[in-house]
Amino acid sequence: MAHAPRKSDQLGDRKGDHLRIALDGRVQQPGIGNGLDRYRFELLSLPELDLNRIDLRCQLLGKTLAAPLLIGAMTGGTTEAGRVNRMLAEAAERTNVGFCLGSQRPMLERPEEVASFDLRDVAPRTLIIGNIGGIQLRDELDARTLESLAQAVGADAIYVHLNPLQEAIQPEGDRDWRGVLDAIGEAAAGANLPILVKEVGCGLGEETLQALRLTGIAGVETAGVGGTSWAQIEALRQHAHTPRAIAGAVLADFGTPTADSIIFARRALPNRLVIGSGGLRDGLDVAKCITLGADACAMAWPFLVAAQDGVEAVVAAIEAVIETLRITMFLAGAPDLLQLRQADLRFMAHTDPRGRR
């Protein structure tokens, strides 16, 4: 007699599907894009700067990074995910950028999966940010157990990720989101480590940011529209024209583009950490996000693609982003990140979310 697969086995299969489909170009840059192409720096042909002295260093969550860059959250909880995570973490250590873990939910159901998330042996000094879903925080964790989840992998902080659209399309998804905001507020008030909130590709809009402003979170990551579409991934997982799969395709770019989400986040959280992400592909994108209001940026897909060719390829991809950022700052007349925030970034359309023309 056949037995139904265990919930933990189904989760592992789902994580494997996510990693495989994320490499599919069909789930990248759907529809309206991330909004960054609406902005353009003025090039200074007389920059009066020494390119070799451009300072990209930044302080983030108590650590000094070589550049305002993190390898964005991807996955974990499977053998293949563990292999990829180790390559990415090693590359982050070698280039002194940050590293964000994918959802640690598999650790809650299979504690032995900690191995695919505990990367301190290859990244002893790296800024590492842990990750758990808002639903799991509400249903299975409190401030103390959230701390334990971070401590188990040596994380310096932890994300609570919000993914209601993905869950709505996912056949196994969680559809009752009542109480998640209260759980975030309680955890932020009681935990002895920084808690950040991130979207997973739909962007944080103004109403959400105003609600989060009233909690004690340390900051947010935008993960705006324009990058990987998890609604599209979940639609492709279903291998059929089911109502949810059709909805996932229709809603693939539903939400707030990255550029707008950064502006809204800085306005709502003027003194808290804002990490820009969502469809970022190079150092020029990073520079634009910093000028729009981000403190740092996270990129995932370019490094996931590079990881298919090994650690050296990831290191090379990170170094290319950093060098492009350095040259952009040079041409924009910004010797450091403080000056980059004040650079002349022009909106190239009729309207501007900041109210400028």
Buried (B, 14 or more C-beta within 10 A) or exposed (E): EEEEEEEBEBBBBBBBBBBEBBBEEBBBBBEEBBBBEBBBBEEBEEBEBEEEEBBBEBEBBEBEBBBBBBBBBBBBBBEEBBEBBBBBBBBBBBBBBBBBBBBBBBBBBBEEBBBBBBBBEBBEEBBBBBBBBBBBBBBBBBBEBBBEBBEBBBBBBBBBBBBBBBBBBBEEBBEEBEBBBEBBBBBBEBBEBBBBBBBBBBBBBBEBBEBBBEBBBBBBBBBBBBBBBBBBBBBBBBEEEEEBBBBBBEBBBBBBBBBBBBBBBBBBBEEBBBBBBBBBBBBBBBBBBBBBBBBBBBBBBBBBBBBEEEBEBBBBBBBBBBEBBBBBBBBBBBBBBEBBBEBEBEBEEEEBBEEEE
